Amino acid sequence: MEREQLRAESTLVVTVKSSSEFHDDVTDGIEELERGDAVDSPPTLSFTSHDDLMETLTPRVLDFIEAIRQEEPSSINEIAQVVDRDVKNVHEELSRLAQLGIIFFEEDDQSKRPVVWFNELVISLSFDPATDDTVAAAP
């Protein structure tokens, strides 16, 4: 999605889907577009396992995203000061979040301003036993 379109969105949906489910959803979306149908679904970030989702969206990362959203920092250095973390670590985390599409950067002269484009993050988990994801239970 283009940045202008993302700014118009207010929700990011996060899901866990198998690779085949993700492929089927993308294929269906492409077919709808080719038919000229409107695809009216919110931007979605899909993980292939519950573990991947939990390793990515830790409480610390969610706090970090919230700080960016609330403080609207003008640079990476500024958000590093706000969250009281090392600039190098903050830059690495922001780069990872940008690769996932959770944030994007607006470049302003020599600085890069991190932007969280959504107001709401919705995590949708299916516990359908037919999915490829398995959950181990401790005795």
Beta strands, then each sheet from edge to edge (+ up, - down):
strand 1: 11-16
strand 2: 44-47
strand 3: 103-108
strand 4: 111-116
strand 5: 120-124
sheet 1: 2+ 1+ 5+
sheet 2: 3+ 4-
end
